[in-house]
Amino acid sequence: MNLFRLLVLASIFAISGCASAGGHWVELGGQRYQVELAQDDATRARGLMFRDEMPADHGMLFIHDRQEPQAYWMKNTHIALDILYFDEQRRLVSQQRDVPPCTLGDGCPPYPSNAPALYVLELNAGQASRLQLKDGAVLTFGPGIPTGH
């Protein structure tokens, strides 16, 4: 009986740890996404490289040091993504939808923003279309997500 109780507690702990994904979330278009944060050069450079999948309700939020034109690429990224660019007021200013994985290494093309951005949200490809996102949509931060600058 004690072994069973231990297994149940371990399972509950594992599930709650996976669901929180660090406890950070954003809301966009009425949908909440658990996000990993990329706040420094190293984590921004690595991004979602080498991942073979990402749950539908997850993403990665990149927080830049200053608002300026941004460009992302798909080097070593194995999953198709929507790359969404937001300004300092967290308004959607540019979208790159259904960006395919790239196996060309340094030959992978850039996907630039059409306007200066401070935040970039990467979601699984198709999410922007599913949410019918239009420029100007507002990204809401959950508690604990630092604002840029």
Rosetta constraint file for C-alpha pairs under 8 A:
AtomPair CA 1 CA 5 HARMONIC 6.29 0.50
AtomPair CA 2 CA 6 HARMONIC 6.12 0.50
AtomPair CA 3 CA 7 HARMONIC 6.20 0.50
AtomPair CA 4 CA 8 HARMONIC 6.24 0.50
AtomPair CA 5 CA 9 HARMONIC 6.18 0.50
AtomPair CA 6 CA 10 HARMONIC 6.04 0.50
AtomPair CA 7 CA 11 HARMONIC 6.06 0.50
AtomPair CA 8 CA 12 HARMONIC 6.21 0.50
AtomPair CA 9 CA 13 HARMONIC 6.13 0.50
AtomPair CA 10 CA 14 HARMONIC 6.12 0.50
AtomPair CA 11 CA 15 HARMONIC 6.12 0.50
AtomPair CA 12 CA 16 HARMONIC 6.10 0.50
AtomPair CA 13 CA 17 HARMONIC 6.06 0.50
AtomPair CA 14 CA 18 HARMONIC 6.22 0.50
AtomPair CA 15 CA 19 HARMONIC 6.13 0.50
AtomPair CA 16 CA 20 HARMONIC 6.27 0.50
AtomPair CA 17 CA 21 HARMONIC 6.73 0.50
AtomPair CA 17 CA 22 HARMONIC 7.91 0.50
AtomPair CA 20 CA 24 HARMONIC 7.32 0.50
AtomPair CA 20 CA 34 HARMONIC 7.19 0.50
AtomPair CA 21 CA 34 HARMONIC 6.36 0.50
AtomPair CA 21 CA 35 HARMONIC 6.90 0.50
AtomPair CA 21 CA 36 HARMONIC 6.90 0.50
AtomPair CA 22 CA 35 HARMONIC 7.91 0.50
AtomPair CA 22 CA 36 HARMONIC 7.06 0.50
AtomPair CA 23 CA 34 HARMONIC 7.28 0.50
AtomPair CA 24 CA 34 HARMONIC 5.88 0.50
AtomPair CA 24 CA 35 HARMONIC 5.58 0.50
AtomPair CA 24 CA 36 HARMONIC 6.88 0.50
AtomPair CA 24 CA 37 HARMONIC 7.90 0.50
AtomPair CA 24 CA 142 HARMONIC 6.33 0.50
AtomPair CA 24 CA 143 HARMONIC 7.17 0.50
AtomPair CA 24 CA 144 HARMONIC 6.88 0.50
AtomPair CA 24 CA 145 HARMONIC 6.73 0.50
AtomPair CA 25 CA 32 HARMONIC 6.65 0.50
AtomPair CA 25 CA 33 HARMONIC 5.46 0.50
AtomPair CA 25 CA 34 HARMONIC 4.39 0.50
AtomPair CA 25 CA 35 HARMONIC 5.31 0.50
AtomPair CA 25 CA 141 HARMONIC 6.51 0.50
AtomPair CA 25 CA 142 HARMONIC 5.16 0.50
AtomPair CA 25 CA 143 HARMONIC 7.88 0.50
AtomPair CA 26 CA 32 HARMONIC 5.70 0.50
AtomPair CA 26 CA 33 HARMONIC 5.45 0.50
AtomPair CA 26 CA 34 HARMONIC 6.69 0.50
AtomPair CA 26 CA 35 HARMONIC 6.97 0.50
AtomPair CA 26 CA 139 HARMONIC 6.78 0.50
AtomPair CA 26 CA 140 HARMONIC 5.46 0.50
AtomPair CA 26 CA 141 HARMONIC 4.64 0.50
AtomPair CA 26 CA 142 HARMONIC 5.52 0.50
AtomPair CA 27 CA 31 HARMONIC 5.40 0.50
AtomPair CA 27 CA 32 HARMONIC 4.32 0.50
AtomPair CA 27 CA 33 HARMONIC 6.20 0.50
AtomPair CA 27 CA 139 HARMONIC 5.90 0.50
AtomPair CA 27 CA 140 HARMONIC 5.01 0.50
AtomPair CA 27 CA 141 HARMONIC 6.63 0.50
AtomPair CA 27 CA 142 HARMONIC 7.74 0.50
AtomPair CA 28 CA 32 HARMONIC 6.55 0.50
AtomPair CA 28 CA 33 HARMONIC 7.97 0.50
AtomPair CA 28 CA 137 HARMONIC 7.46 0.50
AtomPair CA 28 CA 138 HARMONIC 6.61 0.50
AtomPair CA 28 CA 139 HARMONIC 5.12 0.50
AtomPair CA 28 CA 140 HARMONIC 6.55 0.50
AtomPair CA 29 CA 131 HARMONIC 5.80 0.50
AtomPair CA 29 CA 132 HARMONIC 7.90 0.50
AtomPair CA 29 CA 133 HARMONIC 6.84 0.50
AtomPair CA 29 CA 137 HARMONIC 7.16 0.50
AtomPair CA 29 CA 138 HARMONIC 7.80 0.50
AtomPair CA 32 CA 57 HARMONIC 7.02 0.50
AtomPair CA 33 CA 57 HARMONIC 4.84 0.50
AtomPair CA 33 CA 58 HARMONIC 4.96 0.50
AtomPair CA 33 CA 59 HARMONIC 6.43 0.50
AtomPair CA 34 CA 57 HARMONIC 6.29 0.50
AtomPair CA 34 CA 58 HARMONIC 4.67 0.50
AtomPair CA 34 CA 59 HARMONIC 6.33 0.50
AtomPair CA 35 CA 58 HARMONIC 5.61 0.50
AtomPair CA 35 CA 59 HARMONIC 4.77 0.50
AtomPair CA 35 CA 60 HARMONIC 4.91 0.50
AtomPair CA 35 CA 61 HARMONIC 6.11 0.50
AtomPair CA 36 CA 59 HARMONIC 6.57 0.50
AtomPair CA 36 CA 60 HARMONIC 4.74 0.50
AtomPair CA 36 CA 61 HARMONIC 6.14 0.50
AtomPair CA 37 CA 60 HARMONIC 5.93 0.50
AtomPair CA 37 CA 61 HARMONIC 5.04 0.50
AtomPair CA 37 CA 62 HARMONIC 6.02 0.50
AtomPair CA 37 CA 63 HARMONIC 7.39 0.50
AtomPair CA 38 CA 43 HARMONIC 4.91 0.50
AtomPair CA 38 CA 44 HARMONIC 5.05 0.50
AtomPair CA 38 CA 47 HARMONIC 7.00 0.50
AtomPair CA 38 CA 60 HARMONIC 7.14 0.50
AtomPair CA 38 CA 61 HARMONIC 6.12 0.50
AtomPair CA 38 CA 62 HARMONIC 4.64 0.50
AtomPair CA 38 CA 63 HARMONIC 6.17 0.50
AtomPair CA 39 CA 43 HARMONIC 6.55 0.50
AtomPair CA 39 CA 44 HARMONIC 6.55 0.50
AtomPair CA 39 CA 62 HARMONIC 6.08 0.50
AtomPair CA 39 CA 63 HARMONIC 5.03 0.50
AtomPair CA 39 CA 64 HARMONIC 6.58 0.50
AtomPair CA 40 CA 44 HARMONIC 5.98 0.50
AtomPair CA 40 CA 63 HARMONIC 7.86 0.50
AtomPair CA 40 CA 64 HARMONIC 7.69 0.50
AtomPair CA 41 CA 45 HARMONIC 5.92 0.50
AtomPair CA 42 CA 46 HARMONIC 6.31 0.50
AtomPair CA 43 CA 47 HARMONIC 5.89 0.50
AtomPair CA 44 CA 62 HARMONIC 6.36 0.50
AtomPair CA 47 CA 60 HARMONIC 7.45 0.50
AtomPair CA 48 CA 60 HARMONIC 7.53 0.50
AtomPair CA 48 CA 77 HARMONIC 6.21 0.50
AtomPair CA 49 CA 74 HARMONIC 7.77 0.50
AtomPair CA 49 CA 75 HARMONIC 7.14 0.50
AtomPair CA 49 CA 76 HARMONIC 5.10 0.50
AtomPair CA 49 CA 77 HARMONIC 4.33 0.50
AtomPair CA 49 CA 78 HARMONIC 6.96 0.50
AtomPair CA 50 CA 76 HARMONIC 5.72 0.50
AtomPair CA 50 CA 77 HARMONIC 5.51 0.50
AtomPair CA 50 CA 78 HARMONIC 6.04 0.50
AtomPair CA 51 CA 77 HARMONIC 6.64 0.50
AtomPair CA 51 CA 78 HARMONIC 5.92 0.50
AtomPair CA 51 CA 79 HARMONIC 7.03 0.50
AtomPair CA 52 CA 78 HARMONIC 5.46 0.50
AtomPair CA 52 CA 79 HARMONIC 6.13 0.50
AtomPair CA 53 CA 78 HARMONIC 7.74 0.50
AtomPair CA 53 CA 79 HARMONIC 6.30 0.50
AtomPair CA 54 CA 58 HARMONIC 6.51 0.50
AtomPair CA 54 CA 59 HARMONIC 7.50 0.50
AtomPair CA 54 CA 124 HARMONIC 7.11 0.50
AtomPair CA 56 CA 123 HARMONIC 7.99 0.50
AtomPair CA 56 CA 124 HARMONIC 6.55 0.50
AtomPair CA 58 CA 123 HARMONIC 6.84 0.50
AtomPair CA 58 CA 124 HARMONIC 7.95 0.50
AtomPair CA 59 CA 121 HARMONIC 6.91 0.50
AtomPair CA 59 CA 122 HARMONIC 5.51 0.50
AtomPair CA 59 CA 123 HARMONIC 4.74 0.50
AtomPair CA 59 CA 124 HARMONIC 7.21 0.50
AtomPair CA 60 CA 121 HARMONIC 5.78 0.50
AtomPair CA 60 CA 122 HARMONIC 5.25 0.50
AtomPair CA 60 CA 123 HARMONIC 6.93 0.50
AtomPair CA 61 CA 119 HARMONIC 6.97 0.50
AtomPair CA 61 CA 120 HARMONIC 5.80 0.50
AtomPair CA 61 CA 121 HARMONIC 4.60 0.50
AtomPair CA 61 CA 122 HARMONIC 6.53 0.50
AtomPair CA 62 CA 119 HARMONIC 5.59 0.50
AtomPair CA 62 CA 120 HARMONIC 4.98 0.50
AtomPair CA 62 CA 121 HARMONIC 6.28 0.50
AtomPair CA 63 CA 118 HARMONIC 6.36 0.50
AtomPair CA 63 CA 119 HARMONIC 4.95 0.50
AtomPair CA 63 CA 120 HARMONIC 6.81 0.50
AtomPair CA 63 CA 147 HARMONIC 7.51 0.50
AtomPair CA 63 CA 148 HARMONIC 5.91 0.50
AtomPair CA 64 CA 118 HARMONIC 5.31 0.50
AtomPair CA 64 CA 119 HARMONIC 6.17 0.50
AtomPair CA 64 CA 148 HARMONIC 6.10 0.50
AtomPair CA 64 CA 149 HARMONIC 7.48 0.50
AtomPair CA 65 CA 118 HARMONIC 7.28 0.50
AtomPair CA 65 CA 148 HARMONIC 5.83 0.50
AtomPair CA 65 CA 149 HARMONIC 5.09 0.50
AtomPair CA 66 CA 118 HARMONIC 5.91 0.50
AtomPair CA 66 CA 148 HARMONIC 6.92 0.50
AtomPair CA 66 CA 149 HARMONIC 5.57 0.50
AtomPair CA 67 CA 87 HARMONIC 6.78 0.50
AtomPair CA 67 CA 88 HARMONIC 6.78 0.50
AtomPair CA 67 CA 116 HARMONIC 5.64 0.50
AtomPair CA 67 CA 117 HARMONIC 4.92 0.50
AtomPair CA 67 CA 118 HARMONIC 4.26 0.50
AtomPair CA 68 CA 115 HARMONIC 7.59 0.50
AtomPair CA 68 CA 116 HARMONIC 4.10 0.50
AtomPair CA 68 CA 117 HARMONIC 5.36 0.50
AtomPair CA 68 CA 118 HARMONIC 6.71 0.50
AtomPair CA 69 CA 112 HARMONIC 7.33 0.50
AtomPair CA 69 CA 113 HARMONIC 5.93 0.50
AtomPair CA 69 CA 114 HARMONIC 7.24 0.50
AtomPair CA 69 CA 115 HARMONIC 5.75 0.50
AtomPair CA 69 CA 116 HARMONIC 4.07 0.50
AtomPair CA 69 CA 117 HARMONIC 5.85 0.50
AtomPair CA 70 CA 112 HARMONIC 5.70 0.50
AtomPair CA 70 CA 113 HARMONIC 5.43 0.50
AtomPair CA 70 CA 116 HARMONIC 6.76 0.50
AtomPair CA 70 CA 117 HARMONIC 6.37 0.50
AtomPair CA 71 CA 110 HARMONIC 5.81 0.50
AtomPair CA 71 CA 111 HARMONIC 5.27 0.50
AtomPair CA 71 CA 112 HARMONIC 3.83 0.50
AtomPair CA 71 CA 113 HARMONIC 6.00 0.50
AtomPair CA 72 CA 83 HARMONIC 7.92 0.50
AtomPair CA 72 CA 110 HARMONIC 5.49 0.50
AtomPair CA 72 CA 111 HARMONIC 5.18 0.50
AtomPair CA 72 CA 112 HARMONIC 6.25 0.50
AtomPair CA 73 CA 108 HARMONIC 6.48 0.50
AtomPair CA 73 CA 109 HARMONIC 6.12 0.50
AtomPair CA 73 CA 110 HARMONIC 4.65 0.50
AtomPair CA 73 CA 111 HARMONIC 5.84 0.50
AtomPair CA 74 CA 99 HARMONIC 7.88 0.50
AtomPair CA 74 CA 100 HARMONIC 7.49 0.50
AtomPair CA 74 CA 101 HARMONIC 5.75 0.50
AtomPair CA 74 CA 102 HARMONIC 5.43 0.50
AtomPair CA 74 CA 108 HARMONIC 6.43 0.50
AtomPair CA 74 CA 109 HARMONIC 7.64 0.50
AtomPair CA 74 CA 110 HARMONIC 7.78 0.50
AtomPair CA 75 CA 101 HARMONIC 7.55 0.50
AtomPair CA 75 CA 102 HARMONIC 5.63 0.50
AtomPair CA 75 CA 103 HARMONIC 6.65 0.50
AtomPair CA 75 CA 104 HARMONIC 7.11 0.50
AtomPair CA 75 CA 105 HARMONIC 5.37 0.50
AtomPair CA 75 CA 106 HARMONIC 6.80 0.50
AtomPair CA 75 CA 108 HARMONIC 5.86 0.50
AtomPair CA 76 CA 101 HARMONIC 7.57 0.50
AtomPair CA 76 CA 102 HARMONIC 6.51 0.50
AtomPair CA 76 CA 103 HARMONIC 6.35 0.50
AtomPair CA 76 CA 105 HARMONIC 6.73 0.50
AtomPair CA 77 CA 101 HARMONIC 5.47 0.50
AtomPair CA 77 CA 102 HARMONIC 6.46 0.50
AtomPair CA 77 CA 103 HARMONIC 7.99 0.50
AtomPair CA 78 CA 101 HARMONIC 5.17 0.50
AtomPair CA 78 CA 102 HARMONIC 7.27 0.50
AtomPair CA 79 CA 100 HARMONIC 7.08 0.50
AtomPair CA 79 CA 101 HARMONIC 5.55 0.50
AtomPair CA 79 CA 124 HARMONIC 7.45 0.50
AtomPair CA 80 CA 98 HARMONIC 6.03 0.50
AtomPair CA 80 CA 99 HARMONIC 5.40 0.50
AtomPair CA 80 CA 100 HARMONIC 4.52 0.50
AtomPair CA 80 CA 101 HARMONIC 5.32 0.50
AtomPair CA 80 CA 124 HARMONIC 6.30 0.50
AtomPair CA 80 CA 125 HARMONIC 5.23 0.50
AtomPair CA 81 CA 97 HARMONIC 6.91 0.50
AtomPair CA 81 CA 98 HARMONIC 5.49 0.50
AtomPair CA 81 CA 99 HARMONIC 5.17 0.50
AtomPair CA 81 CA 100 HARMONIC 6.77 0.50
AtomPair CA 81 CA 101 HARMONIC 7.96 0.50
AtomPair CA 81 CA 122 HARMONIC 6.30 0.50
AtomPair CA 81 CA 123 HARMONIC 5.58 0.50
AtomPair CA 81 CA 124 HARMONIC 4.58 0.50
AtomPair CA 81 CA 125 HARMONIC 4.04 0.50
AtomPair CA 81 CA 126 HARMONIC 7.65 0.50
AtomPair CA 82 CA 95 HARMONIC 7.35 0.50
AtomPair CA 82 CA 96 HARMONIC 5.80 0.50
AtomPair CA 82 CA 97 HARMONIC 4.41 0.50
AtomPair CA 82 CA 98 HARMONIC 5.29 0.50
AtomPair CA 82 CA 99 HARMONIC 6.09 0.50
AtomPair CA 82 CA 122 HARMONIC 5.69 0.50
AtomPair CA 82 CA 123 HARMONIC 5.24 0.50
AtomPair CA 82 CA 124 HARMONIC 5.90 0.50
AtomPair CA 82 CA 125 HARMONIC 4.69 0.50
AtomPair CA 82 CA 126 HARMONIC 6.79 0.50
AtomPair CA 82 CA 127 HARMONIC 6.96 0.50
AtomPair CA 82 CA 128 HARMONIC 6.61 0.50
AtomPair CA 83 CA 95 HARMONIC 6.00 0.50
AtomPair CA 83 CA 96 HARMONIC 5.02 0.50
AtomPair CA 83 CA 97 HARMONIC 6.30 0.50
AtomPair CA 83 CA 99 HARMONIC 7.51 0.50
AtomPair CA 83 CA 120 HARMONIC 6.85 0.50
AtomPair CA 83 CA 121 HARMONIC 6.01 0.50
AtomPair CA 83 CA 122 HARMONIC 4.77 0.50
AtomPair CA 83 CA 123 HARMONIC 6.77 0.50
AtomPair CA 84 CA 92 HARMONIC 6.95 0.50
AtomPair CA 84 CA 93 HARMONIC 7.99 0.50
AtomPair CA 84 CA 94 HARMONIC 6.17 0.50
AtomPair CA 84 CA 95 HARMONIC 4.74 0.50
AtomPair CA 84 CA 96 HARMONIC 6.34 0.50
AtomPair CA 84 CA 97 HARMONIC 7.95 0.50
AtomPair CA 84 CA 120 HARMONIC 5.52 0.50
AtomPair CA 84 CA 121 HARMONIC 5.08 0.50
AtomPair CA 84 CA 122 HARMONIC 6.26 0.50
AtomPair CA 85 CA 92 HARMONIC 5.80 0.50
AtomPair CA 85 CA 93 HARMONIC 5.76 0.50
AtomPair CA 85 CA 94 HARMONIC 5.08 0.50
AtomPair CA 85 CA 95 HARMONIC 6.18 0.50
AtomPair CA 85 CA 113 HARMONIC 6.36 0.50
AtomPair CA 85 CA 117 HARMONIC 5.71 0.50
AtomPair CA 85 CA 118 HARMONIC 7.57 0.50
AtomPair CA 85 CA 119 HARMONIC 6.01 0.50
AtomPair CA 85 CA 120 HARMONIC 4.60 0.50
AtomPair CA 85 CA 121 HARMONIC 6.56 0.50
AtomPair CA 86 CA 90 HARMONIC 5.06 0.50
AtomPair CA 86 CA 91 HARMONIC 5.10 0.50
AtomPair CA 86 CA 92 HARMONIC 4.42 0.50
AtomPair CA 86 CA 93 HARMONIC 5.39 0.50
AtomPair CA 86 CA 94 HARMONIC 7.11 0.50
AtomPair CA 86 CA 117 HARMONIC 5.12 0.50
AtomPair CA 86 CA 118 HARMONIC 6.08 0.50
AtomPair CA 86 CA 119 HARMONIC 5.02 0.50
AtomPair CA 86 CA 120 HARMONIC 6.04 0.50
AtomPair CA 86 CA 121 HARMONIC 7.94 0.50
AtomPair CA 86 CA 139 HARMONIC 7.75 0.50
AtomPair CA 87 CA 91 HARMONIC 5.51 0.50
AtomPair CA 87 CA 92 HARMONIC 6.71 0.50
AtomPair CA 87 CA 93 HARMONIC 6.47 0.50
AtomPair CA 87 CA 116 HARMONIC 6.55 0.50
AtomPair CA 87 CA 117 HARMONIC 4.38 0.50
AtomPair CA 87 CA 118 HARMONIC 5.11 0.50
AtomPair CA 87 CA 119 HARMONIC 6.39 0.50
AtomPair CA 88 CA 117 HARMONIC 6.97 0.50
AtomPair CA 88 CA 118 HARMONIC 5.56 0.50
AtomPair CA 88 CA 119 HARMONIC 7.33 0.50
AtomPair CA 88 CA 148 HARMONIC 7.48 0.50
AtomPair CA 90 CA 119 HARMONIC 7.24 0.50
AtomPair CA 90 CA 138 HARMONIC 5.67 0.50
AtomPair CA 90 CA 139 HARMONIC 5.28 0.50
AtomPair CA 90 CA 140 HARMONIC 7.40 0.50
AtomPair CA 91 CA 135 HARMONIC 7.38 0.50
AtomPair CA 91 CA 136 HARMONIC 4.99 0.50
AtomPair CA 91 CA 137 HARMONIC 5.52 0.50
AtomPair CA 91 CA 138 HARMONIC 4.59 0.50
AtomPair CA 91 CA 139 HARMONIC 6.35 0.50
AtomPair CA 92 CA 134 HARMONIC 7.48 0.50
AtomPair CA 92 CA 135 HARMONIC 4.90 0.50
AtomPair CA 92 CA 136 HARMONIC 4.80 0.50
AtomPair CA 92 CA 137 HARMONIC 5.20 0.50
AtomPair CA 92 CA 138 HARMONIC 6.26 0.50
AtomPair CA 92 CA 139 HARMONIC 7.41 0.50
AtomPair CA 93 CA 113 HARMONIC 7.67 0.50
AtomPair CA 93 CA 114 HARMONIC 7.13 0.50
AtomPair CA 93 CA 115 HARMONIC 6.11 0.50
AtomPair CA 93 CA 116 HARMONIC 7.77 0.50
AtomPair CA 93 CA 117 HARMONIC 7.24 0.50
AtomPair CA 93 CA 135 HARMONIC 5.33 0.50
AtomPair CA 93 CA 136 HARMONIC 6.28 0.50
AtomPair CA 94 CA 113 HARMONIC 5.37 0.50
AtomPair CA 94 CA 114 HARMONIC 5.50 0.50
AtomPair CA 94 CA 115 HARMONIC 6.58 0.50
AtomPair CA 94 CA 135 HARMONIC 6.45 0.50
AtomPair CA 95 CA 113 HARMONIC 7.10 0.50
AtomPair CA 95 CA 135 HARMONIC 7.74 0.50
AtomPair CA 96 CA 111 HARMONIC 6.76 0.50
AtomPair CA 96 CA 112 HARMONIC 7.94 0.50
AtomPair CA 96 CA 113 HARMONIC 7.84 0.50
AtomPair CA 97 CA 125 HARMONIC 6.52 0.50
AtomPair CA 97 CA 126 HARMONIC 7.15 0.50
AtomPair CA 97 CA 128 HARMONIC 6.87 0.50
AtomPair CA 97 CA 129 HARMONIC 7.80 0.50
AtomPair CA 98 CA 125 HARMONIC 4.62 0.50
AtomPair CA 98 CA 126 HARMONIC 6.16 0.50
AtomPair CA 99 CA 125 HARMONIC 6.90 0.50
AtomPair CA 102 CA 108 HARMONIC 5.96 0.50
AtomPair CA 103 CA 108 HARMONIC 7.31 0.50
AtomPair CA 104 CA 108 HARMONIC 5.29 0.50
AtomPair CA 113 CA 117 HARMONIC 7.27 0.50
AtomPair CA 118 CA 148 HARMONIC 6.74 0.50
AtomPair CA 119 CA 148 HARMONIC 7.73 0.50
AtomPair CA 123 CA 127 HARMONIC 6.58 0.50
AtomPair CA 126 CA 130 HARMONIC 6.06 0.50
AtomPair CA 127 CA 131 HARMONIC 6.08 0.50
AtomPair CA 128 CA 132 HARMONIC 5.94 0.50
AtomPair CA 128 CA 133 HARMONIC 5.38 0.50
AtomPair CA 129 CA 133 HARMONIC 6.47 0.50
AtomPair CA 133 CA 137 HARMONIC 6.62 0.50
AtomPair CA 141 CA 145 HARMONIC 6.35 0.50
